[in-house]
Amino acid sequence: MFGYGGTYFNRNSAADRWKQAREAAGIGGFTLHDLRHFYASGLVADGCDVVTVQRALGHAQPSITLNTYSHLWPTAEDKTRTAGSRLIAAVLGDSADSVRTGEATSP
């Protein structure tokens, strides 16, 4: 996918090949750049740190990665909320939300 006949694709030739493959497979009109963003977003969602994502994307500096994807990393408040929910689930056997809503989940 990244080369043909011993040479690497440039941006335009890779995009053309991707378009041909996409059309042959009958899948949507997303680009290679869309796939790159999807990949980066998945790494962030799975808990990868900025340097790991930077290296995976080939960015020269972590600041490049942060300028594009910083909004995807959880905030301190998000982490606190998640930790609190896990604590309550460990103590009560249900999620914190089930206590608030009155919906119990079966083990």
C-alpha angles and dihedrals in degrees: 000000000000099000146010130213094357096309129101122239120249120219095274098044092046091051091049092050091046091051091051092049092046093051092046089052093045094233130143129287099263120137134228087255089056088053089050091054090046090052093048091047091051092051091051092046090052091055103260114158123239095260092053091051091044092055094044090054095041095239114165093223135021088235089068089055093046093049089058105032108023092109090063098059113091117255123233087259091054091051092047092050092049093047091049091050091051091049093052091045090052092049100039101027091234135076120272089244092059089058090052095045098036092238113134122199121215118241 
